Amino acid sequence: MKMFRTLNFKKLTSTNDKAREFAKKGYHNLAIIAERQEKGRGRFNRRWDSDLGGLYMTLLLKENNLEKARYLTLIASVSVAKSIMKLSNLKADVKWPNDVLVNDKKICGILTETISGKESYALVGIGLNVNQKNFPGNLANKSTSLNLELNKKFDIKKVSNILLKEFNILYSSYKNKKYSKIIEIWKKYSHTLGKNVKVKTLAGKYTGKAVNIDKDCNLTIKLKNGKIRKITEGDIFVI
């Protein structure tokens, strides 16, 4: 069953911003796609390079339980990883909290935002590098695309269709409150768990072994002194 109505744009400030406009009018179950974004952003309002060649998409969902919205990031990242593997046979991994990696390089970032009010919404922004051949500055050694990995161009519409199909499958588990199932699926694709990591948060920096994610989608790490630390948000570096 087709869940999303797809809206395509040549250029937007950002797909998440456009989704907010539609949410104010009461729309939902939209997939808003732009060929490029003028002010694409990631977590902490960081700039997301959004030139031609990428898939820039926001899924606008009516969401009554905003406390569980973090699961949507897990769903989106696994959906991207599964889509990449179907399209290319490349192995894709998910990195807590919101990245997808291929060969240890970032190929996708997820930005989930929420709108609370009389009606509440979740905006799941997905930026997937598809046909880019170059990345600016310090991103060049940290980023990749499907094109760079396989030296061939991909049909972005086909990519988006496969991704939406994969998202729908996992989203049905979410709507049925099968949260533990979502976490177990995420773990199968995890690049983070079992690794020694450095974590940079607003509260401080920590070093330890990533051991789990809990029912609230927080990462838990075992510090060198044996204590368990819960990480709700931050940057993770595998060491």
N, CA, C and O of each residue as an XYZ file, in Angstrom:
956
protein
N       0.834     -1.194      0.000
C       0.000      0.000      0.000
C       0.870      1.247      0.000
O       1.809      1.355      0.789
N       0.560      2.183     -0.881
C       1.327      3.413     -0.961
C       0.903      4.334      0.170
O      -0.256      4.740      0.250
N       1.850      4.663      1.044
C       1.517      5.465      2.216
C       1.746      6.952      1.977
O       0.991      7.789      2.473
N       2.787      7.279      1.219
C       3.181      8.674      1.063
C       2.770      9.245     -0.290
O       2.885      8.586     -1.324
N       2.296     10.469     -0.258
C       2.131     11.249     -1.480
C       3.444     11.996     -1.699
O       3.909     12.709     -0.810
N       4.032     11.836     -2.861
C       5.343     12.423     -3.148
C       5.193     13.773     -3.837
O       4.463     13.910     -4.819
N       5.902     14.770     -3.301
C       5.935     16.109     -3.886
C       7.376     16.423     -4.267
O       8.263     16.390     -3.415
N       7.614     16.726     -5.529
C       8.968     16.967     -6.026
C       9.187     18.449     -6.321
O       8.328     19.118     -6.896
N      10.358     18.948     -5.914
C      10.727     20.342     -6.135
C      12.129     20.413     -6.733
O      12.981     19.573     -6.440
N      12.360     21.413     -7.567
C      13.698     21.633     -8.124
C      14.658     22.101     -7.036
O      15.776     21.600     -6.913
N      14.197     23.078     -6.244
C      15.070     23.673     -5.231
C      14.230     24.149     -4.053
O      13.168     24.743     -4.235
N      14.713     23.885     -2.849
C      14.067     24.359     -1.627
C      15.120     24.908     -0.680
O      16.299     24.566     -0.777
N      14.684     25.765      0.240
C      15.591     26.165      1.320
C      16.019     24.912      2.069
O      17.211     24.658      2.242
N      15.044     24.136      2.509
C      15.293     22.786      3.026
C      13.979     22.017      2.977
O      12.905     22.608      3.081
N      14.064     20.727      2.821
C      12.847     19.909      2.750
C      12.133     19.884      4.104
O      10.906     19.802      4.150
N      12.889     19.953      5.208
C      12.249     20.003      6.520
C      11.453     21.292      6.695
O      10.361     21.282      7.264
N      12.009     22.409      6.202
C      11.283     23.682      6.294
C       9.988     23.631      5.493
O       8.951     24.106      5.956
N      10.043     23.062      4.305
C       8.836     22.933      3.480
C       7.818     22.015      4.166
O       6.613     22.259      4.101
N       8.307     20.966      4.819
C       7.402     20.070      5.543
C       6.686     20.812      6.667
O       5.508     20.564      6.923
N       7.385     21.715      7.332
C       6.750     22.521      8.384
C       5.602     23.355      7.823
O       4.557     23.500      8.457
N       5.810     23.894      6.637
C       4.753     24.687      6.003
C       3.510     23.832      5.752
O       2.385     24.267      5.995
N       3.729     22.622      5.266
C       2.597     21.732      5.004
C       1.934     21.279      6.304
O       0.715     21.118      6.358
N       2.738     21.072      7.354
C       2.173     20.658      8.641
C       1.236     21.732      9.198
O       0.200     21.414      9.780
N       1.601     22.996      9.020
C       0.756     24.100      9.499
C      -0.607     24.091      8.819
O      -1.586     24.598      9.367
N      -0.666     23.513      7.623
C      -1.926     23.436      6.874
C      -2.661     22.119      7.124
O      -3.713     21.858      6.541
N      -2.078     21.286      8.012
C      -2.744     20.046      8.382
C      -2.424     18.847      7.518
O      -3.040     17.792      7.671
N      -1.464     18.988      6.606
C      -1.105     17.863      5.740
C      -0.191     16.885      6.485
O       0.524     17.264      7.413
N      -0.230     15.642      6.065
C       0.703     14.643      6.597
C       0.795     13.500      5.593
O       0.112     13.496      4.568
N       1.654     12.529      5.908
C       1.946     11.416      4.988
C       2.427     11.931      3.632
O       2.019     11.447      2.576
N       3.307     12.928      3.700
C       3.919     13.479      2.497
C       5.396     13.120      2.456
O       6.064     13.076      3.489
N       5.896     12.865      1.260
C       7.339     12.731      1.022
C       7.743     13.921      0.162
O       7.408     13.992     -1.021
N       8.462     14.847      0.769
C       8.852     16.085      0.095
C      10.291     15.931     -0.374
O      11.195     15.731      0.438
N      10.503     16.024     -1.680
C      11.808     15.750     -2.277
C      12.280     16.963     -3.065
O      11.515     17.559     -3.824
N      13.543     17.322     -2.879
C      14.138     18.426     -3.634
C      15.392     17.940     -4.348
O      16.122     17.087     -3.842
N      15.630     18.500     -5.540
C      16.858     18.165     -6.264
C      18.073     18.805     -5.602
O      19.190     18.297     -5.696
N      17.833     19.934     -4.927
C      18.909     20.575     -4.173
C      18.298     21.424     -3.068
O      17.142     21.840     -3.157
N      19.086     21.677     -2.025
C      18.656     22.517     -0.914
C      19.625     23.685     -0.774
O      20.840     23.516     -0.881
N      19.077     24.866     -0.534
C      19.942     26.034     -0.345
C      20.524     26.074      1.063
O      21.647     26.534      1.266
N      19.749     25.588      2.034
C      20.199     25.623      3.422
C      19.879     24.302      4.115
O      19.245     24.271      5.169
N      20.332     23.216      3.498
C      20.155     21.917      4.133
C      20.925     21.876      5.438
O      21.999     22.467      5.549
N      20.381     21.181      6.427
C      21.042     21.151      7.732
C      20.951     19.764      8.351
O      20.076     18.957      8.038
N      21.905     19.532      9.247
C      21.910     18.304     10.014
C      21.684     18.607     11.479
O      21.134     19.653     11.823
N      22.107     17.695     12.348
C      21.965     17.933     13.787
C      22.757     19.158     14.208
O      23.752     19.523     13.581
N      22.294     19.786     15.283
C      22.941     20.979     15.846
C      23.034     22.109     14.818
O      23.913     22.967     14.891
N      22.105     22.086     13.862
C      22.028     23.122     12.819
C      23.273     23.177     11.936
O      23.578     24.216     11.350
N      23.985     22.067     11.842
C      25.159     22.020     10.970
C      24.720     21.999      9.510
O      23.686     21.427      9.163
N      25.519     22.626      8.674
C      25.191     22.689      7.257
C      25.331     21.299      6.630
O      26.290     20.576      6.899
N      24.358     20.944      5.790
C      24.417     19.691      5.035
C      24.576     20.038      3.566
O      23.692     20.654      2.970
N      25.700     19.647      2.981
C      25.956     19.948      1.576
C      24.875     19.297      0.710
O      24.665     18.086      0.769
N      24.191     20.121     -0.098
C      22.977     19.644     -0.778
C      22.938     20.019     -2.247
O      21.929     20.524     -2.739
N      24.038     19.772     -2.948
C      24.079     20.076     -4.373
C      23.363     18.992     -5.175
O      22.933     17.975     -4.631
N      23.246     19.232     -6.476
C      22.616     18.259     -7.367
C      23.298     16.896     -7.256
O      24.516     16.801     -7.106
N      22.492     15.860     -7.331
C      23.046     14.506     -7.304
C      22.662     13.712     -6.083
O      22.816     12.491     -6.060
N      22.158     14.397     -5.054
C      21.745     13.692     -3.852
C      20.238     13.519     -3.787
O      19.495     14.148     -4.540
N      19.797     12.665     -2.883
C      18.378     12.524     -2.579
C      18.123     13.277     -1.281
O      18.625     12.897     -0.224
N      17.341     14.347     -1.369
C      17.009     15.170     -0.208
C      15.505     15.061      0.009
O      14.715     15.561     -0.792
N      15.123     14.415      1.081
C      13.718     14.054      1.277
C      13.321     14.204      2.735
O      14.081     13.853      3.637
N      12.125     14.727      2.957
C      11.547     14.759      4.298
C      10.199     14.054      4.284
O       9.351     14.318      3.432
N      10.019     13.160      5.236
C       8.747     12.466      5.419
C       7.976     13.187      6.519
O       8.456     13.310      7.646
N       6.788     13.657      6.187
C       5.941     14.380      7.133
C       4.884     13.425      7.671
O       4.042     12.925      6.925
N       4.940     13.180      8.977
C       4.067     12.196      9.620
C       3.274     12.839     10.746
O       3.812     13.646     11.504
N       2.016     12.492     10.860
C       1.256     12.896     12.040
C       1.663     11.967     13.172
O       1.593     10.746     13.031
N       2.086     12.536     14.288
C       2.693     11.729     15.347
C       2.141     12.155     16.704
O       2.437     13.247     17.188
N       1.349     11.297     17.303
C       0.730     11.629     18.584
C       1.644     11.372     19.772
O       1.446     11.950     20.841
N       2.633     10.521     19.602
C       3.519     10.153     20.708
C       4.933     10.639     20.405
O       5.783      9.870     19.957
N       5.171     11.924     20.655
C       6.466     12.506     20.302
C       7.613     11.921     21.118
O       8.771     12.001     20.706
N       7.300     11.331     22.273
C       8.351     10.717     23.089
C       9.027      9.555     22.363
O      10.168      9.206     22.665
N       8.326      8.967     21.419
C       8.873      7.830     20.678
C       9.450      8.236     19.320
O       9.863      7.375     18.542
N       9.481      9.522     19.034
C       9.900      9.975     17.700
C      11.339      9.603     17.370
O      11.703      9.523     16.197
N      12.168      9.375     18.397
C      13.560      9.003     18.123
C      13.646      7.658     17.396
O      14.619      7.385     16.693
N      12.624      6.826     17.572
C      12.602      5.563     16.836
C      12.536      5.796     15.334
O      12.991      4.961     14.553
N      11.974      6.925     14.930
C      11.866      7.215     13.499
C      13.242      7.403     12.871
O      13.441      7.086     11.698
N      14.192      7.919     13.653
C      15.564      8.033     13.154
C      16.168      6.652     12.936
O      16.844      6.416     11.934
N      15.925      5.740     13.875
C      16.419      4.366     13.712
C      15.800      3.721     12.477
O      16.490      3.076     11.688
N      14.491      3.905     12.322
C      13.783      3.330     11.174
C      14.341      3.875      9.869
O      14.600      3.123      8.930
N      14.524      5.194      9.819
C      15.019      5.814      8.586
C      16.420      5.334      8.242
O      16.708      5.046      7.080
N      17.297      5.245      9.241
C      18.678      4.842      8.959
C      18.743      3.393      8.482
O      19.492      3.081      7.555
N      17.971      2.509      9.103
C      17.947      1.110      8.654
C      17.324      1.009      7.267
O      17.781      0.221      6.438
N      16.290      1.796      7.009
C      15.652      1.788      5.685
C      16.634      2.197      4.603
O      16.648      1.619      3.517
N      17.457      3.199      4.903
C      18.487      3.627      3.949
C      19.505      2.514      3.738
O      19.869      2.205      2.603
N      19.964      1.912      4.834
C      20.961      0.838      4.725
C      20.427     -0.324      3.887
O      21.136     -0.849      3.028
N      19.190     -0.721      4.133
C      18.593     -1.822      3.372
C      18.420     -1.449      1.902
O      18.608     -2.283      1.015
N      18.060     -0.195      1.653
C      17.879      0.266      0.271
C      19.197      0.253     -0.487
O      19.254     -0.165     -1.643
N      20.256      0.715      0.171
C      21.579      0.721     -0.454
C      21.983     -0.697     -0.838
O      22.495     -0.926     -1.934
N      21.756     -1.633      0.051
C      22.144     -3.015     -0.209
C      21.314     -3.626     -1.338
O      21.819     -4.450     -2.101
N      20.045     -3.227     -1.449
C      19.207     -3.720     -2.547
C      19.620     -3.118     -3.878
O      19.590     -3.791     -4.908
N      20.005     -1.849     -3.853
C      20.364     -1.150     -5.086
C      21.740     -1.526     -5.605
O      21.979     -1.509     -6.813
N      22.649     -1.867     -4.695
C      24.054     -1.933     -5.083
C      24.814     -3.145     -4.574
O      25.913     -3.427     -5.052
N      24.253     -3.863     -3.621
C      24.967     -4.950     -2.936
C      26.114     -4.456     -2.071
O      26.892     -5.258     -1.554
N      26.229     -3.131     -1.905
C      27.209     -2.593     -0.973
C      26.742     -2.868      0.453
O      25.543     -2.847      0.732
N      27.684     -3.124      1.349
C      27.338     -3.284      2.760
C      27.207     -1.899      3.381
O      28.130     -1.089      3.303
N      26.080     -1.633      3.987
C      25.838     -0.349      4.639
C      25.606     -0.573      6.129
O      24.927     -1.519      6.526
N      26.174      0.302      6.944
C      26.055      0.205      8.396
C      25.401      1.469      8.943
O      25.496      2.540      8.344
N      24.735      1.330     10.090
C      24.142      2.493     10.746
C      24.999      2.870     11.950
O      25.420      2.019     12.733
N      25.237      4.153     12.069
C      26.043      4.681     13.167
C      25.153      5.532     14.058
O      24.517      6.479     13.596
N      25.114      5.186     15.340
C      24.307      5.966     16.272
C      24.816      7.400     16.313
O      26.030      7.607     16.323
N      23.923      8.415     16.338
C      22.470      8.249     16.366
C      21.780      8.337     15.009
O      20.620      7.942     14.893
N      22.469      8.851     13.964
C      21.680      9.220     12.776
C      22.406      9.108     11.441
O      21.975      9.713     10.459
N      23.487      8.356     11.383
C      24.252      8.273     10.138
C      24.181      6.878      9.524
O      23.919      5.885     10.202
N      24.425      6.843      8.216
C      24.611      5.580      7.502
C      25.973      5.640      6.828
O      26.326      6.641      6.205
N      26.733      4.562      6.957
C      28.100      4.517      6.443
C      28.253      3.414      5.403
O      27.599      2.373      5.471
N      29.126      3.668      4.450
C      29.587      2.645      3.517
C      31.103      2.723      3.503
O      31.674      3.784      3.250
N      31.753      1.603      3.773
C      33.221      1.576      3.856
C      33.746      2.644      4.806
O      34.729      3.327      4.517
N      33.072      2.772      5.941
C      33.453      3.696      7.018
C      33.345      5.167      6.636
O      33.865      6.025      7.349
N      32.686      5.469      5.538
C      32.462      6.859      5.142
C      30.968      7.160      5.163
O      30.137      6.293      4.895
N      30.650      8.406      5.486
C      29.247      8.796      5.607
C      28.601      8.930      4.238
O      29.096      9.642      3.364
N      27.484      8.230      4.071
C      26.741      8.312      2.815
C      25.354      8.917      3.034
O      24.690      9.326      2.081
N      24.924      8.971      4.294
C      23.585      9.491      4.582
C      23.507     10.014      6.007
O      24.124      9.467      6.922
N      22.737     11.081      6.178
C      22.427     11.609      7.501
C      20.920     11.768      7.645
O      20.211     12.047      6.679
N      20.450     11.584      8.871
C      19.022     11.700      9.175
C      18.823     12.848     10.159
O      19.588     12.985     11.114
N      17.809     13.667      9.934
C      17.445     14.721     10.882
C      15.954     14.610     11.173
O      15.121     14.923     10.322
N      15.624     14.159     12.388
C      14.226     14.059     12.797
C      13.879     15.230     13.705
O      14.527     15.454     14.728
N      12.854     15.969     13.320
C      12.367     17.099     14.108
C      10.894     16.877     14.416
O      10.216     16.111     13.730
N      10.403     17.549     15.449
C       9.002     17.380     15.834
C       8.311     18.732     15.956
O       8.945     19.759     16.194
N       7.005     18.701     15.788
C       6.154     19.875     15.966
C       5.052     19.475     16.934
O       4.289     18.548     16.663
N       4.967     20.173     18.065
C       3.926     19.854     19.040
C       2.857     20.940     19.022
O       3.133     22.096     18.703
N       1.655     20.557     19.365
C       0.539     21.491     19.367
C      -0.759     20.724     19.413
O      -0.805     19.586     19.881
N      -1.819     21.350     18.926
C      -3.107     20.665     18.870
C      -2.975     19.377     18.070
O      -3.527     18.339     18.437
N      -2.239     19.462     16.978
C      -1.835     18.281     16.218
C      -0.314     18.219     16.239
O       0.349     19.240     16.058
N       0.237     17.053     16.454
C       1.691     16.900     16.521
C       2.200     16.155     15.294
O       1.525     15.286     14.741
N       3.409     16.521     14.887
C       3.985     15.955     13.668
C       5.454     15.604     13.893
O       6.131     16.177     14.745
N       5.915     14.651     13.105
C       7.343     14.340     13.029
C       7.805     14.582     11.603
O       7.121     14.234     10.640
N       8.982     15.187     11.489
C       9.593     15.458     10.194
C      10.878     14.642     10.127
O      11.821     14.907     10.873
N      10.922     13.665      9.251
C      12.098     12.801      9.131
C      12.852     13.197      7.869
O      12.475     12.818      6.760
N      13.925     13.968      8.054
C      14.725     14.427      6.929
C      15.825     13.432      6.601
O      16.535     12.963      7.490
N      15.961     13.113      5.324
C      16.955     12.140      4.864
C      17.795     12.773      3.765
O      17.266     13.227      2.750
N      19.098     12.800      3.972
C      20.014     13.280      2.939
C      20.936     12.148      2.530
O      21.843     11.777      3.275
N      20.705     11.598      1.344
C      21.471     10.441      0.866
C      22.323     10.842     -0.332
O      21.812     11.376     -1.316
N      23.619     10.580     -0.242
C      24.532     10.882     -1.350
C      24.397      9.801     -2.419
O      24.722      8.637     -2.186
N      23.918     10.198     -3.582
C      23.651      9.232     -4.644
C      24.645      9.376     -5.793
O      25.464      8.486     -6.021
N      24.576     10.486     -6.511
C      25.391     10.638     -7.726
C      26.512     11.663     -7.613
O      27.161     11.971     -8.612
N      26.750     12.191     -6.432
C      27.840     13.158     -6.285
C      29.195     12.508     -6.567
O      29.427     11.341     -6.251
N      30.071     13.295     -7.167
C      31.440     12.834     -7.438
C      32.469     13.555     -6.572
O      33.596     13.086     -6.410
N      32.068     14.705     -6.015
C      32.994     15.502     -5.210
C      32.283     16.043     -3.980
O      31.076     16.288     -3.993
N      33.058     16.224     -2.914
C      32.555     16.844     -1.694
C      33.515     17.952     -1.276
O      34.724     17.827     -1.467
N      32.986     19.036     -0.705
C      33.832     20.190     -0.387
C      34.710     19.980      0.839
O      34.358     19.245      1.762
N      35.860     20.645      0.823
C      36.713     20.766      2.003
C      36.998     19.483      2.737
O      37.383     18.473      2.148
N      36.796     19.545      4.062
C      37.152     18.401      4.909
C      36.165     17.241      4.798
O      36.371     16.195      5.414
N      35.090     17.415      4.015
C      34.147     16.312      3.816
C      34.664     15.283      2.819
O      34.199     14.144      2.788
N      35.631     15.697      2.007
C      36.097     14.840      0.912
C      36.591     13.477      1.397
O      36.355     12.463      0.741
N      37.272     13.449      2.539
C      37.828     12.192      3.035
C      36.886     11.446      3.974
O      37.174     10.326      4.396
N      35.750     12.080      4.299
C      34.824     11.478      5.254
C      33.518     11.023      4.617
O      32.734     10.306      5.239
N      33.287     11.442      3.376
C      31.990     11.196      2.738
C      32.141     10.350      1.485
O      33.212     10.279      0.882
N      31.043      9.712      1.109
C      31.024      8.947     -0.131
C      29.620      8.997     -0.721
O      28.700      9.547     -0.115
N      29.467      8.420     -1.899
C      28.168      8.338     -2.568
C      28.076      6.990     -3.270
O      29.075      6.286     -3.413
N      26.885      6.639     -3.700
C      26.729      5.407     -4.469
C      27.560      5.462     -5.743
O      28.166      4.469     -6.145
N      27.582      6.624     -6.370
C      28.349      6.810     -7.606
C      29.842      6.608     -7.375
O      30.513      5.925     -8.148
N      30.355      7.207     -6.306
C      31.784      7.066     -6.010
C      32.153      5.618     -5.707
O      33.230      5.157     -6.087
N      31.275      4.911     -5.033
C      31.576      3.531     -4.654
C      31.548      2.578     -5.843
O      32.322      1.622     -5.894
N      30.660      2.836     -6.798
C      30.450      1.870     -7.885
C      30.717      2.433     -9.275
O      30.629      1.722    -10.275
N      31.047      3.730     -9.322
C      31.357      4.391    -10.598
C      30.224      4.243    -11.613
O      30.456      3.940    -12.783
N      29.007      4.461    -11.147
C      27.866      4.481    -12.065
C      26.777      5.374    -11.488
O      26.685      5.573    -10.277
N      25.955      5.907    -12.387
C      24.871      6.793    -11.971
C      23.628      5.984    -11.608
O      23.371      4.913    -12.157
N      22.877      6.530    -10.672
C      21.646      5.894    -10.223
C      20.461      6.804    -10.511
O      20.585      8.029    -10.503
N      19.320      6.194    -10.764
C      18.066      6.917    -10.947
C      17.539      7.305     -9.562
O      17.125      6.446     -8.784
N      17.560      8.602     -9.266
C      17.192      9.053     -7.926
C      15.735      8.732     -7.598
O      15.405      8.447     -6.447
N      14.870      8.778     -8.598
C      13.467      8.424     -8.356
C      13.346      6.965     -7.931
O      12.575      6.639     -7.028
N      14.104      6.093     -8.579
C      14.093      4.678     -8.198
C      14.612      4.505     -6.776
O      14.070      3.722     -5.996
N      15.673      5.248     -6.449
C      16.235      5.185     -5.101
C      15.178      5.594     -4.077
O      14.995      4.920     -3.063
N      14.485      6.696     -4.342
C      13.477      7.183     -3.394
C      12.320      6.199     -3.257
O      11.797      6.012     -2.158
N      11.919      5.576     -4.345
C      10.810      4.614     -4.288
C      11.160      3.399     -3.434
O      10.344      2.930     -2.641
N      12.379      2.896     -3.605
C      12.819      1.752     -2.801
C      12.916      2.140     -1.334
O      12.520      1.378     -0.451
N      13.448      3.334     -1.083
C      13.590      3.808      0.292
C      12.228      3.965      0.973
O      12.062      3.572      2.127
N      11.271      4.528      0.270
C       9.932      4.685      0.844
C       9.297      3.329      1.152
O       8.618      3.169      2.166
N       9.522      2.369      0.281
C       8.980      1.025      0.512
C       9.587      0.408      1.767
O       8.874     -0.177      2.582
N      10.904      0.539      1.921
C      11.574     -0.010      3.106
C      11.112      0.709      4.372
O      10.909      0.076      5.408
N      10.947      2.025      4.289
C      10.486      2.786      5.450
C       9.086      2.332      5.859
O       8.813      2.156      7.046
N       8.210      2.144      4.891
C       6.838      1.712      5.188
C       6.809      0.401      5.963
O       6.008      0.230      6.881
N       7.691     -0.523      5.586
C       7.728     -1.834      6.246
C       8.056     -1.680      7.727
O       7.378     -2.253      8.580
N       9.097     -0.906      8.032
C       9.499     -0.720      9.426
C       8.534      0.188     10.179
O       8.323      0.026     11.381
N       7.955      1.138      9.464
C       7.018      2.065     10.109
C       5.764      1.333     10.588
O       5.146      1.739     11.572
N       5.395      0.277      9.908
C       4.234     -0.510     10.354
C       4.510     -1.135     11.721
O       3.607     -1.239     12.551
N       5.758     -1.551     11.958
C       6.130     -2.067     13.284
C       6.047     -0.961     14.330
O       5.614     -1.190     15.459
N       6.465      0.230     13.942
C       6.405      1.386     14.837
C       4.957      1.701     15.209
O       4.651      1.921     16.381
N       4.078      1.724     14.228
C       2.669      2.032     14.495
C       2.026      0.962     15.369
O       1.083      1.239     16.111
N       2.541     -0.259     15.276
C       2.038     -1.355     16.107
C       2.785     -1.472     17.432
O       2.626     -2.447     18.167
N       3.608     -0.453     17.724
C       4.337     -0.336     18.996
C       5.307     -1.494     19.240
O       5.535     -1.898     20.380
N       5.864     -2.012     18.163
C       6.860     -3.083     18.289
C       8.257     -2.462     18.377
O       9.111     -2.668     17.514
N       8.455     -1.693     19.452
C       9.685     -0.915     19.580
C      10.921     -1.792     19.763
O      11.985     -1.493     19.220
N      10.778     -2.873     20.527
C      11.931     -3.755     20.751
C      12.368     -4.413     19.445
O      13.557     -4.654     19.237
N      11.416     -4.701     18.572
C      11.743     -5.283     17.262
C      12.572     -4.306     16.440
O      13.527     -4.704     15.772
N      12.209     -3.035     16.489
C      12.947     -2.009     15.744
C      14.381     -1.918     16.242
O      15.318     -1.827     15.449
N      14.547     -1.944     17.561
C      15.896     -1.876     18.127
C      16.718     -3.091     17.713
O      17.892     -2.955     17.369
N      16.121     -4.262     17.743
C      16.857     -5.470     17.360
C      17.275     -5.427     15.892
O      18.380     -5.851     15.553
N      16.414     -4.924     15.028
C      16.774     -4.788     13.611
C      17.901     -3.784     13.455
O      18.846     -4.020     12.703
N      17.806     -2.655     14.165
C      18.856     -1.633     14.096
C      20.203     -2.231     14.505
O      21.227     -1.964     13.876
N      20.191     -3.037     15.558
C      21.438     -3.623     16.058
C      22.126     -4.485     14.999
O      23.355     -4.548     14.952
N      21.345     -5.142     14.157
C      21.925     -6.001     13.115
C      22.757     -5.198     12.117
O      23.679     -5.730     11.499
N      22.430     -3.929     11.964
C      23.139     -3.074     11.005
C      24.125     -2.135     11.691
O      24.757     -1.311     11.030
N      24.261     -2.251     13.007
C      25.013     -1.253     13.770
C      26.513     -1.282     13.500
O      27.151     -2.334     13.518
N      27.048     -0.104     13.251
C      28.486      0.108     13.131
C      29.081      0.470     14.485
O      30.299      0.428     14.660
N      28.229      0.827     15.444
C      28.665      1.421     16.705
C      28.854      0.397     17.816
O      29.867      0.414     18.515
N      27.883     -0.491     17.979
C      27.898     -1.395     19.129
C      29.083     -2.353     19.072
O      29.442     -2.883     18.021
N      29.674     -2.552     20.252
C      30.831     -3.432     20.355
C      32.153     -2.750     20.072
O      33.214     -3.359     20.209
N      32.095     -1.484     19.676
C      33.314     -0.741     19.338
C      33.740      0.149     20.511
O      32.911      0.593     21.306
N      35.040      0.396     20.598
C      35.547      1.409     21.517
C      35.330      2.774     20.882
O      35.681      2.996     19.723
N      34.751      3.680     21.650
C      34.354      4.967     21.084
C      34.761      6.122     21.988
O      34.931      5.974     23.198
N      34.910      7.277     21.350
C      34.980      8.550     22.060
C      33.659      9.257     21.816
O      33.155      9.286     20.693
N      33.105      9.824     22.872
C      31.817     10.498     22.774
C      31.977     11.940     23.222
O      32.511     12.219     24.295
N      31.507     12.845     22.387
C      31.543     14.269     22.718
C      30.115     14.749     22.901
O      29.325     14.727     21.957
N      29.778     15.183     24.113
C      28.438     15.671     24.416
C      28.532     17.064     25.023
O      29.623     17.556     25.310
N      27.379     17.691     25.214
C      27.362     19.000     25.869
C      27.818     18.892     27.320
O      28.350     19.848     27.883
N      27.605     17.719     27.922
C      27.978     17.520     29.323
C      29.455     17.185     29.503
O      29.988     17.322     30.604
N      30.122     16.747     28.432
C      31.527     16.392     28.541
C      31.938     15.353     27.510
O      31.165     14.997     26.620
N      33.174     14.873     27.648
C      33.705     13.868     26.731
C      33.932     12.566     27.489
O      34.357     12.570     28.644
N      33.641     11.457     26.824
C      33.758     10.152     27.462
C      34.396      9.158     26.496
O      34.249      9.262     25.279
N      35.104      8.196     27.072
C      35.701      7.124     26.280
C      35.277      5.788     26.882
O      35.324      5.599     28.097
N      34.868      4.876     26.027
C      34.449      3.572     26.519
C      34.023      2.671     25.382
O      34.291      2.951     24.214
N      33.361      1.593     25.735
C      32.879      0.636     24.746
C      31.369      0.788     24.591
O      30.633      0.755     25.577
N      30.910      0.953     23.352
C      29.473      1.045     23.090
C      28.859     -0.337     23.270
O      29.226     -1.278     22.566
N      27.929     -0.463     24.208
C      27.416     -1.792     24.540
C      25.945     -2.011     24.181
O      25.516     -3.151     24.001
N      25.168     -0.925     24.075
C      23.741     -1.155     23.828
C      23.046      0.154     23.472
O      23.606      1.234     23.655
N      21.809      0.047     22.957
C      20.906      1.196     22.969
C      19.669      0.768     23.737
O      19.196     -0.360     23.593
N      19.144      1.677     24.557
C      18.044      1.317     25.443
C      16.690      1.600     24.797
O      16.615      1.988     23.632
N      15.625      1.401     25.566
C      14.265      1.540     25.038
C      13.921      2.973     24.659
O      12.919      3.211     23.984
N      14.744      3.932     25.088
C      14.543      5.332     24.709
C      15.501      5.760     23.605
O      15.640      6.948     23.311
N      16.158      4.778     23.001
C      17.095      4.997     21.887
C      18.375      5.705     22.313
O      19.083      6.261     21.473
N      18.680      5.690     23.611
C      19.946      6.231     24.090
C      21.047      5.191     23.922
O      20.803      3.989     24.028
N      22.251      5.663     23.661
C      23.409      4.774     23.592
C      23.970      4.582     24.989
O      24.088      5.545     25.747
N      24.316      3.358     25.335
C      24.985      3.120     26.610
C      26.408      2.666     26.339
O      26.654      1.794     25.507
N      27.341      3.278     27.061
C      28.746      2.907     26.913
C      29.312      2.492     28.270
O      28.932      3.023     29.313
N      30.220      1.540     28.223
C      30.907      1.093     29.429
C      32.233      1.826     29.511
O      33.108      1.641     28.665
N      32.377      2.663     30.535
C      33.590      3.451     30.702
C      34.745      2.573     31.172
O      34.546      1.427     31.575
N      35.946      3.122     31.115
C      37.133      2.357     31.510
C      37.084      1.936     32.972
O      37.676      0.925     33.350
N      36.372      2.717     33.802
C      36.264      2.362     35.224
C      35.155      1.351     35.495
O      34.887      1.001     36.645
N      34.511      0.885     34.423
C      33.485     -0.133     34.558
C      32.072      0.395     34.694
O      31.110     -0.371     34.626
N      31.941      1.697     34.886
C      30.609      2.281     35.026
C      29.923      2.391     33.668
O      30.575      2.510     32.630
N      28.596      2.349     33.699
C      27.793      2.482     32.484
C      27.303      3.922     32.370
O      26.749      4.475     33.321
N      27.508      4.515     31.221
C      27.087      5.896     30.975
C      26.039      5.919     29.865
O      26.227      5.329     28.801
N      24.949      6.602     30.130
C      23.895      6.747     29.119
C      24.140      8.027     28.319
O      24.312      9.106     28.887
N      24.151      7.888     27.001
C      24.376      9.027     26.112
C      23.070      9.315     25.375
O      22.578      8.483     24.613
N      22.523     10.495     25.609
C      21.259     10.848     24.958
C      21.484     11.548     23.627
O      20.662     11.446     22.716
N      22.603     12.261     23.520
C      22.889     12.973     22.281
C      24.368     13.321     22.250
O      24.965     13.597     23.290
N      24.958     13.310     21.071
C      26.362     13.666     20.968
C      26.986     13.129     19.696
O      26.313     12.527     18.859
N      28.281     13.359     19.566
C      29.043     12.872     18.421
C      29.875     11.672     18.848
O      30.509     11.685     19.904
N      29.867     10.644     18.024
C      30.542      9.385     18.325
C      31.701      9.179     17.358
O      31.553      9.345     16.147
N      32.848      8.817     17.907
C      34.023      8.530     17.082
C      34.560      7.156     17.471
O      34.905      6.927     18.631
N      34.630      6.255     16.516
C      35.186      4.928     16.778
C      36.700      5.041     16.859
O      37.324      5.691     16.020
N      37.295      4.405     17.876
C      38.753      4.495     18.067
C      39.384      3.100     17.983
O      40.600      2.964     18.118
